Amino acid sequence: MNVSVVVALVQHIIRLKYEKVDRQAREMAYDIFKENISAPDVISFHSAVKLSADIAMKSWQRKWELETAGYYTIQLIPEVGRKVIFPVVGISYCRMLLNYTMLNDDANRTGTAQSPVCECGNERETVQHFLLKCPLYREGRICMLNLIKSICASRKGKTHLDISEFLLMAPTSNGCVSNRDNKIIKAAVFEFTEMSGRKL
């Protein structure tokens, strides 16, 4: 069995004080010992890069899931490594994803607005309020929602689509709509954001 080779490698890495690589090597040695994976006789450069990338992605995912800050963003982007659509209004979209906008609720939290309440006076000016409720942007919202509802009408056998902040903001749809429809939804959101003229 090749376990002795892995142990020798781990000892060498410890001497070089590479904690991160050491931890990854121990995990691999443990998996080999438990026979979850086979020890390779020879590993190609491509395989080493792929293995390193896989380990890094899993590590980033664990860190992402354990992170206490940025809860809102984690809800919208639950998996690391996902491609996010960034249109012309990409900065505004990023700010909304990070919950760090110039909307009054966020601006008040950061000390750049005196009140978190929207200019409409109805409630706090959050991303959800801006996208789905604020009467100041009613006309633009009607256009956005009509486009999204047309997607619902064209879906085979599925006539209801829950139009929520998650559907409008999350970069991926988690299976509730197709990737094509998700791109159309995001385009409608981006158009609404741009048409509103609201600095985000």
MARFI-632082 format. One record per residue (C-alpha): residue in three letters; chain; x, y, z. Coordinates in pm, 1 decimal, decimal comma. Example, Ala and Ser with C-alpha at 12.3 -4.5 7.8 and 13.67 -1.06 7.14 Angstrom:
# MARFI-632082
[pt ALA; A; [1230,0; -450,0; 780,0]]
[pt SER; A; [1367,0; -106,0; 714,0]]
END
This chain:
# MARFI-632082
[pt MET; A; [0,0; 0,0; 0,0]]
[pt ASN; A; [121,7; 356,4; -71,8]]
[pt VAL; A; [37,4; 497,9; 273,6]]
[pt SER; A; [405,6; 514,2; 375,9]]
[pt VAL; A; [478,5; 738,5; 76,9]]
[pt VAL; A; [202,5; 978,7; 180,1]]
[pt VAL; A; [324,3; 980,2; 544,3]]
[pt ALA; A; [680,1; 1059,7; 428,2]]
[pt LEU; A; [541,2; 1340,6; 215,6]]
[pt VAL; A; [345,8; 1475,5; 513,5]]
[pt GLN; A; [661,0; 1473,3; 728,9]]
[pt HIS; A; [850,9; 1665,8; 460,7]]
[pt ILE; A; [573,4; 1923,9; 437,1]]
[pt ILE; A; [567,8; 1968,1; 815,0]]
[pt ARG; A; [938,9; 2046,0; 805,7]]
[pt LEU; A; [870,0; 2319,4; 550,3]]
[pt LYS; A; [595,7; 2459,6; 778,8]]
[pt TYR; A; [325,9; 2472,1; 516,8]]
[pt GLU; A; [24,7; 2429,4; 741,6]]
[pt LYS; A; [-230,2; 2452,0; 467,1]]
[pt VAL; A; [-64,0; 2197,3; 241,3]]
[pt ASP; A; [2,0; 1977,3; 543,4]]
[pt ARG; A; [-365,9; 1972,6; 638,4]]
[pt GLN; A; [-466,9; 1887,2; 281,7]]
[pt ALA; A; [-208,1; 1609,1; 263,4]]
[pt ARG; A; [-332,4; 1463,5; 593,9]]
[pt GLU; A; [-688,7; 1467,3; 463,6]]
[pt MET; A; [-578,3; 1289,1; 148,5]]
[pt ALA; A; [-374,8; 1036,9; 350,0]]
[pt TYR; A; [-677,7; 971,4; 570,5]]
[pt ASP; A; [-898,5; 918,8; 263,8]]
[pt ILE; A; [-641,5; 676,7; 121,9]]
[pt PHE; A; [-623,4; 495,0; 456,5]]
[pt LYS; A; [-1004,2; 469,2; 473,2]]
[pt GLU; A; [-1000,8; 349,8; 110,8]]
[pt ASN; A; [-1228,2; 633,6; 3,4]]
[pt ILE; A; [-978,5; 707,7; -273,7]]
[pt SER; A; [-690,7; 516,2; -427,6]]
[pt ALA; A; [-335,9; 638,0; -391,0]]
[pt PRO; A; [-205,7; 735,9; -733,0]]
[pt ASP; A; [118,9; 582,2; -854,8]]
[pt VAL; A; [188,8; 885,9; -1071,3]]
[pt ILE; A; [4,9; 1214,1; -1075,5]]
[pt SER; A; [11,2; 1446,4; -1374,2]]
[pt PHE; A; [45,4; 1820,9; -1347,8]]
[pt HIS; A; [-312,8; 1860,4; -1476,4]]
[pt SER; A; [-441,2; 1619,4; -1209,6]]
[pt ALA; A; [-247,0; 1802,0; -938,1]]
[pt VAL; A; [-397,2; 2134,9; -1047,5]]
[pt LYS; A; [-746,3; 1983,6; -1058,8]]
[pt LEU; A; [-702,7; 1826,6; -713,6]]
[pt SER; A; [-574,0; 2156,3; -572,0]]
[pt ALA; A; [-865,6; 2346,8; -723,8]]
[pt ASP; A; [-1114,7; 2097,1; -581,2]]
[pt ILE; A; [-959,2; 2122,3; -234,6]]
[pt ALA; A; [-958,4; 2503,2; -254,8]]
[pt MET; A; [-1325,1; 2517,2; -365,1]]
[pt LYS; A; [-1431,1; 2287,1; -81,4]]
[pt SER; A; [-1231,4; 2492,7; 165,8]]
[pt TRP; A; [-1383,2; 2818,9; 39,2]]
[pt GLN; A; [-1731,1; 2664,9; 56,4]]
[pt ARG; A; [-1675,3; 2560,0; 420,2]]
[pt LYS; A; [-1551,6; 2910,2; 507,9]]
[pt TRP; A; [-1849,0; 3064,2; 323,1]]
[pt GLU; A; [-2097,1; 2845,3; 511,5]]
[pt LEU; A; [-1938,2; 2922,1; 850,0]]
[pt GLU; A; [-1913,6; 3298,3; 789,7]]
[pt THR; A; [-2125,5; 3505,6; 1027,2]]
[pt ALA; A; [-2103,0; 3835,8; 838,4]]
[pt GLY; A; [-2272,6; 3883,1; 503,4]]
[pt TYR; A; [-2571,9; 3661,7; 583,2]]
[pt TYR; A; [-2787,5; 3833,6; 319,3]]
[pt THR; A; [-2532,5; 3771,1; 43,9]]
[pt ILE; A; [-2484,2; 3409,4; 153,2]]
[pt GLN; A; [-2859,9; 3354,3; 117,6]]
[pt LEU; A; [-2849,7; 3485,4; -239,0]]
[pt ILE; A; [-2526,7; 3308,6; -337,4]]
[pt PRO; A; [-2513,9; 2984,6; -134,4]]
[pt GLU; A; [-2238,6; 2821,8; -341,8]]
[pt VAL; A; [-1892,4; 2959,5; -409,8]]
[pt GLY; A; [-1768,0; 2947,1; -766,5]]
[pt ARG; A; [-2100,0; 3042,8; -928,1]]
[pt LYS; A; [-2085,9; 3278,2; -1223,3]]
[pt VAL; A; [-2270,7; 3601,3; -1160,5]]
[pt ILE; A; [-2414,9; 3811,8; -1442,5]]
[pt PHE; A; [-2275,0; 4166,1; -1430,7]]
[pt PRO; A; [-2444,1; 4398,8; -1679,4]]
[pt VAL; A; [-2393,0; 4771,2; -1728,4]]
[pt VAL; A; [-2557,4; 4829,1; -1390,6]]
[pt GLY; A; [-2320,6; 4575,1; -1236,7]]
[pt ILE; A; [-2206,1; 4803,9; -955,9]]
[pt SER; A; [-2565,2; 4860,5; -844,9]]
[pt TYR; A; [-2634,9; 4487,3; -863,2]]
[pt CYS; A; [-2323,6; 4407,2; -659,2]]
[pt ARG; A; [-2421,2; 4665,7; -400,0]]
[pt MET; A; [-2768,9; 4510,8; -371,5]]
[pt LEU; A; [-2619,2; 4160,7; -341,1]]
[pt LEU; A; [-2387,2; 4279,4; -64,2]]
[pt ASN; A; [-2665,1; 4471,9; 110,2]]
[pt TYR; A; [-2440,9; 4778,9; 93,2]]
[pt THR; A; [-2637,9; 5024,1; -116,6]]
[pt MET; A; [-2713,6; 5392,4; -99,2]]
[pt LEU; A; [-3075,9; 5307,5; -19,5]]
[pt ASN; A; [-3175,6; 5478,2; 306,0]]
[pt ASP; A; [-3178,8; 5161,8; 516,6]]
[pt ASP; A; [-2816,5; 5076,9; 430,0]]
[pt ALA; A; [-2707,6; 5443,1; 419,3]]
[pt ASN; A; [-2850,2; 5503,0; 765,9]]
[pt ARG; A; [-2664,6; 5199,7; 898,3]]
[pt THR; A; [-2336,7; 5337,5; 759,5]]
[pt GLY; A; [-2407,4; 5692,2; 879,3]]
[pt THR; A; [-2468,2; 5859,6; 542,3]]
[pt ALA; A; [-2846,4; 5903,0; 580,0]]
[pt GLN; A; [-3036,9; 6044,4; 875,7]]
[pt SER; A; [-3327,5; 5800,7; 848,8]]
[pt PRO; A; [-3373,4; 5449,0; 712,4]]
[pt VAL; A; [-3722,9; 5539,8; 590,6]]
[pt CYS; A; [-3786,4; 5570,3; 217,0]]
[pt GLU; A; [-3882,4; 5903,6; 59,8]]
[pt CYS; A; [-4228,4; 5755,7; 1,2]]
[pt GLY; A; [-4268,4; 5748,0; 381,5]]
[pt ASN; A; [-4418,8; 5398,6; 388,5]]
[pt GLU; A; [-4134,8; 5192,6; 538,0]]
[pt ARG; A; [-3759,6; 5137,6; 552,8]]
[pt GLU; A; [-3594,4; 5171,4; 212,4]]
[pt THR; A; [-3448,0; 4821,3; 173,2]]
[pt VAL; A; [-3364,6; 4635,7; -146,7]]
[pt GLN; A; [-3692,4; 4446,1; -113,6]]
[pt HIS; A; [-3887,9; 4771,3; -69,2]]
[pt PHE; A; [-3711,7; 4929,6; -368,9]]
[pt LEU; A; [-3767,6; 4630,6; -599,6]]
[pt LEU; A; [-4115,1; 4520,5; -495,4]]
[pt LYS; A; [-4306,3; 4781,1; -295,5]]
[pt CYS; A; [-4205,5; 5146,7; -331,7]]
[pt PRO; A; [-4481,7; 5351,5; -498,3]]
[pt LEU; A; [-4221,5; 5596,0; -633,9]]
[pt TYR; A; [-4106,2; 5332,1; -885,4]]
[pt ARG; A; [-4447,5; 5180,6; -960,6]]
[pt GLU; A; [-4442,3; 5228,0; -1340,1]]
[pt GLY; A; [-4098,8; 5073,1; -1386,8]]
[pt ARG; A; [-4193,5; 4788,1; -1155,2]]
[pt ILE; A; [-4508,4; 4714,8; -1358,6]]
[pt CYS; A; [-4294,2; 4678,4; -1674,2]]
[pt MET; A; [-4048,9; 4452,7; -1489,7]]
[pt LEU; A; [-4322,5; 4234,8; -1339,1]]
[pt ASN; A; [-4511,5; 4206,5; -1669,7]]
[pt LEU; A; [-4198,7; 4072,1; -1837,5]]
[pt ILE; A; [-4144,2; 3825,7; -1553,5]]
[pt LYS; A; [-4510,4; 3719,8; -1561,5]]
[pt SER; A; [-4479,9; 3654,3; -1936,4]]
[pt ILE; A; [-4211,5; 3398,9; -1850,3]]
[pt CYS; A; [-4456,7; 3234,0; -1615,7]]
[pt ALA; A; [-4719,8; 3215,7; -1888,7]]
[pt SER; A; [-4474,4; 3045,3; -2125,3]]
[pt ARG; A; [-4362,6; 2779,1; -1876,0]]
[pt LYS; A; [-4491,0; 2430,3; -1955,0]]
[pt GLY; A; [-4738,3; 2314,9; -1691,1]]
[pt LYS; A; [-4618,5; 2568,2; -1434,7]]
[pt THR; A; [-4845,2; 2866,6; -1409,5]]
[pt HIS; A; [-4729,3; 3022,9; -1080,1]]
[pt LEU; A; [-4396,6; 3190,3; -1016,7]]
[pt ASP; A; [-4333,9; 3336,1; -670,7]]
[pt ILE; A; [-4195,4; 3681,0; -745,2]]
[pt SER; A; [-3972,9; 3750,2; -448,0]]
[pt GLU; A; [-3657,2; 3939,3; -366,0]]
[pt PHE; A; [-3472,0; 3606,3; -392,0]]
[pt LEU; A; [-3598,9; 3541,4; -745,7]]
[pt LEU; A; [-3506,8; 3893,9; -855,6]]
[pt MET; A; [-3164,7; 3912,0; -689,1]]
[pt ALA; A; [-3010,8; 3563,6; -661,9]]
[pt PRO; A; [-2758,2; 3503,1; -942,3]]
[pt THR; A; [-2886,3; 3148,6; -982,8]]
[pt SER; A; [-3244,9; 3034,7; -969,4]]
[pt ASN; A; [-3186,6; 2706,6; -780,7]]
[pt GLY; A; [-3407,1; 2521,0; -1026,2]]
[pt CYS; A; [-3726,0; 2727,5; -991,2]]
[pt VAL; A; [-3672,4; 2870,5; -1342,1]]
[pt SER; A; [-3445,8; 2775,1; -1630,0]]
[pt ASN; A; [-3109,3; 2948,2; -1678,9]]
[pt ARG; A; [-3251,2; 3119,2; -1989,4]]
[pt ASP; A; [-3551,1; 3251,8; -1795,0]]
[pt ASN; A; [-3324,3; 3355,6; -1507,2]]
[pt LYS; A; [-3121,6; 3569,7; -1748,9]]
[pt ILE; A; [-3443,0; 3734,2; -1871,2]]
[pt ILE; A; [-3548,9; 3800,6; -1511,6]]
[pt LYS; A; [-3211,7; 3956,4; -1429,4]]
[pt ALA; A; [-3226,4; 4168,3; -1745,9]]
[pt ALA; A; [-3569,4; 4295,7; -1633,5]]
[pt VAL; A; [-3430,4; 4378,2; -1288,0]]
[pt PHE; A; [-3130,6; 4556,8; -1438,7]]
[pt GLU; A; [-3357,1; 4756,1; -1670,4]]
[pt PHE; A; [-3583,3; 4848,8; -1376,9]]
[pt THR; A; [-3280,3; 4956,6; -1173,2]]
[pt GLU; A; [-3149,5; 5170,4; -1455,2]]
[pt MET; A; [-3490,5; 5322,1; -1538,5]]
[pt SER; A; [-3558,4; 5409,5; -1174,9]]
[pt GLY; A; [-3272,6; 5658,6; -1173,6]]
[pt ARG; A; [-3215,7; 5574,3; -807,0]]
[pt LYS; A; [-2849,4; 5584,4; -709,9]]
[pt LEU; A; [-2764,8; 5256,0; -550,3]]
END
